[in-house]
Amino acid sequence: MELERLGVHESVGGVFPPGELVEYLSELPFEVAVVDDDGLVDCDAVVTRDHHERLADVEWVHSIQSGVDRFPLDRFADRGVVLTNSTGIHDRTIGETVAGYLLAFSRRLHRHVAAATERRWERPAWDEAFTLPGSTACVVGTGTLGGGVAEVVGSLGVRIEGVRRRPEPVPGFEEIHTEDRLHEAIADVEFVVITVPLTDETEGLIGAAELAAMDEDAYLVNVARGSVVDEAALIDALEAGEIAGAALDVFETEPLPADSPLWELEEVIVTPHCGAFTRDYFRDVGDIVRENVERLERDEAFHNRVT
């Protein structure tokens, strides 16, 4: 693969200014430029957030996200398109975001912020607030994101359990449950955190039956993909008081529609799919791109190769 032009697709602007990444990669031995959809035809490689049909004619596509569910993997493989992703850069950011959610629920911070916007001096009931040590979080998915959650949230004194395909121990997790024991794993814990990638197997993984298996005092946290959770079933469970609340960074439809009941539920925290955001995001992505350029020069395998 000989690279003459790497395009930074304008879609990355939803996360960071594309020009920042272009400048960060300016020392590469070929042209690096911001491109729109039309500009994709002149690129050998593209860094992007979104998929476009013209990417099937590019030699190498790098996704700035870990999830690759938006890309046609079979078509890329058939056409020999190399797809790499940004797995490995989101562990700390997602871990801190989840920790923030849990601290908000335990210290009632989300309610205080809501009250402050209306200038209401409103203290919680004596038995509402709690501290995190002694509580348990079951993390469904023990990969990079789940590992980040285990590291950060575990440091707050929360017992961390995990759900994964195989029963082997994973660093940072005190107990591992296999997928066939999901209902048992998410029962009797204070927090259920979803960090699995979206695949055919995980779509709708958390539905009415799984929500019913959770304790009525438990909170659901989703930092994976919206479609991993049956949103209608979640709304029903929240409105019926079957679970205590939810923190959601991802949704079946994004942006979250204005008429969604999730906006109005008191024990729901809504964030706009930004749990991994950091001012260093473009540098983290750029480091992976630069490493893979160096690997190309040495005729070595791509780092984080998907297809």
Helices and strands as residue ranges (DSSP letters): E 5-9, G 10-14, H 18-24, E 31-35, G 38-42, E 45-48, G 53-57, E 60-63, H 73-79, E 82-84, H 91-107, H 109-117, E 136-140, H 144-154, E 159-164, E 175-178, G 179-181, H 182-186, E 191-194, H 208-213, E 219-222, G 226-228, H 231-239, E 245-248, G 261-263, E 268-270, H 281-297
